[in-house]
Amino acid sequence: MRITRVALSIAVLASLAAIGLSLSSCSQEEMEPIKRRVMIIGVDGLEWDVMGPLLDAGRLPTFSRLLDEGAWGEIRSLDILESPVIWTSIATGKLSEKHGITGFAKSRRGATDPTPITSNVRRVEAIWNILGERGLSVGIVGWLATWPAEPVNGYMVSSYFNYGWGDSPGEKNRRITFPEGIADDLAEYRIGPDDVGDEQLLEFLAGDTRLGEQGSLLEGRIKALRGAIATDETTRRVAHSLALSFPTDLFAVYFRGVDGPSHKFWTDAFPETGPPLTAEEEQVFGQVVVRYYEYMDRVVGEFLEYADENTTVVVTSDHGHSGPKLRGGTYQWGIAMHDPSGVVVLWGRDIVPGQLSDPSVLDITPTILALYGLPVADDMDGRVLAEAIDPAFLRAHPIMSTATYEPGEATPGSQDQEPVESPVDDEVRERLRSLGYIE
């Protein structure tokens, strides 16, 4: 499908403008942010040990360019290697005990199953709140733990956009996006696993997809791959259409990326790391992980086309990956496969090439604030990656601090805030269980 501009209704456009005006007039500080664009591309699970050989072989041309021209490093993750926790720390510069997101799901009083974590549990301002309240426009697509979508100075497509809301009469589009009306306008870009044809599937496989036909031993694994492709393709299409239609000062997009394929197909790519494979599995799935890296390299390359001379790009993962851990004679899958270091690259305006010094996921928000000439909050747990920034820029715009960006003692949530139930919770839980994230 060719990506085109989103044809949003006049009413939705009017609401965007109205919200923008109301939000940009709030909490203004005397200091005006620097006029620039920042693009954050989040790719869950990127791992240097996989990328290294692919870079050497010339199979990741986009990342090769970013590394040659930008600042890069092995990003240090958190003690809690659960993605909603880490992506919220990336977006806030704060540890879990401050921002309130503690895992993939949370027990809810009176509920049998854990409820998937939702945005209302977050207790602190995210980068899109801080910038939006200072007059900068923001566009957020797919970021984890952003449902229900919150009002922002621009638009937000929540992390629940990909799920099956169409099967829930009366609930369709309820806070999947902000403004809510754009969910209908973006619906044409949503695809499901059944929409991923064999030709597209074969880009990732080393064998015949007929081995995954109904009733075969590989059917479930083929279905999982179709699901991963459908999710990232939906995000890619939605993000492209919005970036084309409504450029914003901050644009952030999150891809599930190589995380799911790494969980499902790591031992096919690296047989020595797990239990024995069947000949059919090794034949069909042996190239899935590396080909998904190549796919994400192409996706990141497409978004670089939106970067002009005034744009700084941040590409980051939340953690790395490895094989299942053998403990006491039993293989541990799921979160046990997450490694505490991932990939980060900064590229574009005011970035100098070179290797970063022990970057952390907590450093992304402070660095973005510094690039906008805004102070870093003392209650943030990260630092500015000053070694990545042009010294001339830092001389003109020294790094400053402020006590906090939180609105007094009030916070978006509270310590005891419960996640919001949704009609797609069963679908979300099924995905989390399939990856070994919850029981």
Residue pairs with C-beta under 8 A, 6 or more apart in sequence:
1 189
1 237
3 189
3 237
3 240
3 241
3 244
4 241
4 244
5 241
5 244
5 245
6 182
6 185
6 186
6 241
6 242
6 244
6 245
6 246
7 185
8 16
8 181
8 182
8 185
8 245
9 181
9 185
11 181
12 179
12 181
12 182
12 185
15 179
15 181
16 154
16 155
16 179
16 246
19 151
19 152
19 153
19 179
20 137
20 153
20 154
23 132
23 133
23 151
23 152
23 153
24 132
24 133
24 134
24 135
24 136
24 153
26 133
27 133
27 134
27 407
28 133
28 134
28 135
29 134
29 374
31 373
31 374
31 375
32 134
32 135
33 131
33 134
33 135
33 136
33 372
33 373
33 374
34 371
34 372
34 373
34 397
35 249
35 310
36 249
36 310
36 311
36 312
36 349
36 350
36 371
36 372
37 247
37 248
37 249
37 250
37 251
37 307
37 308
37 310
37 311
37 312
38 249
38 250
38 251
38 311
38 312
38 313
38 314
38 368
38 371
38 372
39 250
39 251
39 252
39 303
39 306
39 307
39 311
39 312
39 313
39 314
40 250
40 251
40 252
40 253
40 313
40 314
40 315
40 316
40 364
40 368
41 253
41 255
41 300
41 303
41 313
41 314
41 315
41 316
42 87
42 90
42 143
42 252
42 253
42 254
42 255
42 257
42 315
42 316
42 317
42 318
43 255
43 257
43 258
43 296
43 300
43 315
43 316
43 317
43 343
44 83
44 87
44 254
44 255
44 256
44 257
44 258
44 259
44 317
44 318
45 257
45 258
45 259
45 260
45 262
45 317
45 318
45 319
45 320
45 321
45 338
45 342
46 257
46 258
46 293
46 296
46 317
46 320
46 342
46 343
47 258
47 262
47 317
47 320
47 321
47 322
47 339
47 342
47 343
48 74
48 320
48 341
48 342
48 343
49 320
49 322
50 258
50 289
50 290
50 293
50 321
51 60
51 63
51 293
51 343
54 60
54 290
54 293
54 294
55 63
55 64
55 67
58 64
59 290
59 293
59 294
59 297
60 293
60 294
60 297
61 297
61 301
62 297
62 298
62 300
62 301
62 304
63 297
63 300
63 315
63 345
66 72
66 300
66 313
66 315
66 345
66 347
67 345
68 353
69 347
69 353
70 313
70 345
70 346
70 347
70 348
70 351
70 353
70 388
71 345
71 346
71 347
71 351
71 352
71 353
71 354
71 355
71 356
71 385
71 387
71 388
72 343
72 344
72 345
72 346
72 355
72 356
73 344
73 355
73 356
73 357
73 358
73 359
74 341
74 342
74 343
74 344
74 359
75 316
75 317
75 341
75 342
75 343
75 344
75 359
75 360
75 361
76 340
76 341
76 358
76 359
76 360
76 361
77 86
77 318
77 319
77 320
77 338
77 339
77 340
77 341
77 342
77 360
77 361
78 85
78 86
78 89
78 95
78 96
78 340
78 361
79 340
80 86
80 96
80 102
80 103
81 319
81 335
81 338
81 339
81 340
82 103
82 104
82 335
82 437
83 104
83 144
83 259
83 318
83 319
84 101
84 103
84 104
84 117
84 144
84 145
85 96
85 101
85 102
85 103
86 318
86 319
86 361
87 143
87 144
87 145
87 254
87 318
88 96
88 99
88 101
88 122
88 126
88 144
88 145
89 95
89 96
89 99
89 361
89 362
89 381
90 316
90 318
90 361
90 362
90 364
90 365
91 126
91 127
91 128
91 143
91 252
91 364
91 365
92 98
92 99
92 122
92 124
92 125
92 126
92 127
92 365
92 380
93 127
93 362
93 363
93 364
93 365
93 366
93 376
93 377
93 380
93 381
93 382
94 124
94 362
94 379
94 380
94 381
95 362
95 381
96 102
98 123
98 124
98 379
98 381
99 122
99 123
99 124
100 121
100 122
100 123
100 124
100 413
100 415
100 417
101 117
101 121
101 122
101 145
102 117
103 117
104 116
104 117
104 432
104 437
104 438
105 114
105 115
105 116
105 117
105 419
105 429
105 432
105 438
106 114
106 115
106 117
106 121
106 418
106 419
107 114
107 115
108 114
108 115
108 418
108 419
108 421
109 418
111 421
113 425
113 429
114 429
114 438
115 418
115 419
115 420
115 421
115 425
116 419
116 422
116 425
116 428
116 429
116 432
117 145
117 419
118 145
118 147
118 148
118 419
118 420
118 422
119 145
119 146
119 147
119 148
119 149
119 150
119 158
120 148
120 412
120 413
120 417
120 419
120 420
121 145
121 413
121 417
121 418
121 419
122 145
122 412
122 413
123 411
123 412
123 413
123 414
123 415
123 417
124 406
124 411
124 412
125 405
125 406
125 407
125 412
126 365
127 250
127 252
127 365
127 368
127 369
128 138
128 140
128 152
128 153
128 154
128 156
128 250
128 252
129 150
129 152
129 405
130 369
130 374
130 405
131 138
131 153
131 249
131 250
131 372
131 374
132 138
132 152
132 153
132 154
133 153
134 374
135 153
136 153
136 248
136 249
136 250
136 372
137 153
137 154
137 248
137 249
137 250
138 152
138 153
138 154
138 155
138 156
138 248
138 249
138 250
138 251
138 252
139 154
139 155
139 156
139 242
139 243
139 246
139 248
139 250
139 251
139 252
140 146
140 152
140 154
140 155
140 156
140 157
140 252
140 253
141 156
141 157
141 235
141 238
141 239
141 242
141 251
141 252
141 253
141 254
142 157
142 158
142 159
142 161
142 162
142 235
142 238
142 239
142 253
142 254
142 255
143 158
143 159
143 252
143 253
143 254
144 159
144 254
145 159
146 156
146 158
146 159
147 158
147 159
147 160
147 175
147 176
147 420
147 422
148 158
148 174
148 175
148 420
149 156
149 157
149 158
149 175
149 176
149 177
149 178
149 180
150 156
150 178
150 412
151 178
152 178
154 246
154 248
155 177
155 178
155 179
155 182
155 242
155 246
155 248
156 177
156 178
157 176
157 177
157 182
157 183
157 186
157 238
157 239
157 242
158 175
158 176
158 177
158 178
159 254
160 176
160 422
160 424
160 428
161 176
161 177
161 183
161 186
161 190
161 234
161 238
162 190
162 230
162 231
162 234
162 235
163 424
163 427
163 428
164 192
164 424
164 427
165 171
165 172
165 173
165 174
165 176
165 423
165 424
166 172
167 423
168 423
168 424
171 422
171 423
172 183
173 180
173 181
173 183
173 184
174 180
176 183
177 183
177 186
186 238
186 241
186 242
189 234
189 237
189 238
189 241
190 234
190 238
191 230
191 233
191 234
191 237
192 230
193 223
193 226
193 227
193 229
193 230
194 226
195 230
196 226
196 229
196 230
196 233
198 209
200 229
201 209
201 222
201 225
201 226
201 229
202 209
203 291
203 295
204 225
204 229
204 261
204 287
204 288
204 291
204 292
204 295
205 225
205 284
205 285
205 287
205 288
206 283
206 284
206 285
206 286
206 287
207 280
207 283
207 284
207 285
208 284
209 222
209 284
211 218
211 222
211 280
211 283
211 284
212 218
212 219
212 221
212 222
212 223
212 284
213 219
217 278
217 280
218 280
218 281
218 284
218 285
221 264
221 265
221 281
221 285
224 260
224 264
224 434
225 261
225 264
225 265
225 288
227 260
227 431
228 256
228 260
228 261
228 264
228 292
231 256
231 260
232 255
232 256
232 257
232 295
232 296
232 299
235 253
235 254
235 255
235 256
236 255
236 299
236 302
239 253
239 303
240 302
240 303
243 251
243 303
243 306
244 306
247 306
250 368
251 306
253 303
255 296
255 299
257 292
257 296
257 317
258 289
258 292
258 293
258 296
258 321
259 321
259 435
260 435
261 288
261 289
261 292
262 289
262 292
262 321
262 337
263 321
263 333
263 334
263 337
263 435
263 436
264 288
264 435
265 285
265 288
265 289
266 273
266 274
266 289
266 321
266 322
266 323
266 324
266 337
267 273
267 274
267 275
267 277
267 323
267 324
268 277
268 281
268 282
268 285
268 286
268 288
268 289
269 285
269 286
269 287
269 288
269 289
269 290
270 289
270 323
271 277
271 282
273 322
273 323
273 324
274 323
274 324
274 331
275 331
300 315
303 313
304 313
307 313
307 348
309 349
310 349
311 348
311 349
312 346
312 347
312 348
312 349
312 350
312 351
312 371
313 345
313 346
313 347
313 348
314 344
314 345
314 346
314 364
314 367
314 368
315 343
315 344
315 345
315 347
316 342
316 343
316 344
316 345
316 361
316 364
317 342
317 343
317 344
318 342
318 361
319 338
319 339
319 340
319 341
319 342
320 338
320 339
320 340
320 341
320 342
320 343
321 337
321 338
321 339
322 337
322 339
323 337
324 331
324 332
324 333
324 336
324 337
325 331
325 332
325 336
325 337
326 332
333 436
334 435
334 436
334 437
335 436
335 437
336 436
337 436
342 361
344 356
344 359
344 364
346 356
346 367
346 385
346 388
350 371
350 389
350 390
350 393
351 388
351 389
351 390
352 387
352 388
352 389
352 390
352 391
354 387
354 388
356 385
356 387
356 388
357 387
359 385
360 382
360 383
361 382
362 380
362 381
362 382
362 383
363 382
363 383
363 384
363 385
364 382
365 380
365 382
366 376
366 380
366 382
366 383
366 384
367 382
367 384
367 385
367 388
367 389
369 375
369 376
369 384
370 376
370 384
370 386
370 389
370 397
370 399
371 389
373 397
374 400
375 400
375 401
375 402
376 383
376 384
376 399
376 400
376 401
376 402
377 401
377 402
377 403
377 404
377 405
378 401
378 402
378 403
378 404
379 403
379 404
379 406
384 399
386 394
386 399
422 428
429 438
432 438
433 439
